[in-house]
């Protein structure tokens, strides 16, 4: 995994997308390099694509990566009654997640404390998880890189373990409401 934790070198979403597209331009993708790109990114312009709503979170598609990945900005609402994501899998997609703002908690697993500019990894081999905004007073945002693109997932009822297949939908694509 990445050992260089110097200052971020990628300062915009457009620049991150260019680097990701280059990394995924062949079928021989270096996942450590992809993690490094996410770690070195500090896309300060993410707010231009942020969409918050009166729901736990919105998923905003930033880039489809020529069919090889989805780069998604997830905007987490604050306040009572916004419980976060349902318990879910990633249906075979791997996910790198970078917290851009706020504090998120991962309900199922004991990940290290979430901090701005830190990259986390999740896959179905690690099991199911549930994410939520840890703050009831401030919004949060995270950038997710799904490899391959995530088109469906399964949600699970925490009381009955009932599994439901769900199609992944986006609140917005490229900054425009669907």
Steps between C-alpha positions, in 0.01 A plus 500: 500500500600861466773628730537855364276726706636832375283795411224426249611548141160480334296812572184460291247237401587551134867433574413189704279374215786546250735299723239228560421467130870464427534235775205308354605541135622139488369177647809478723393739777735557793261524796772639729549783250123564499501515881795739483311726257204512737734569795682781320181664383347798674224599258409836647241559229273209599236739637397591146355148463362467853127447537349463845135410555257421779611136502796320659728539198517566128723320249632735233680346200820690423654273232419164337864426423439364149300215652784383726406684819251742654623805690216609728463793740280398793348790693388408853225707663505606862218484750278265691336222302778477241639159583743461212519217250321170542711195578632403157756320287672626187397210272854422393623858465798618699477843659756761598343772712651836589338725758495856367311670781361405839515175691351172380460185700503147366252299703603138435878509515757661727679712244756754619355834605377684193691818419499750216728400211529132606415218257312186608439176310192273501414183307246219529773270636499720809127452539211742529508851633295807579629857482360807668576861574627501858385861547142605561589868440737506201489357149768261378629401157700205370643404163452134399682317222316178406692245291331372284207743482232413751158447339325308776552392857318306768356661810436302814241549772688518830220325689396223259813471278264515200702580186368731225669571167506873421598682184749779565361839404660842506349820638698688236741428216784738421338767719156482337194361680361182343 
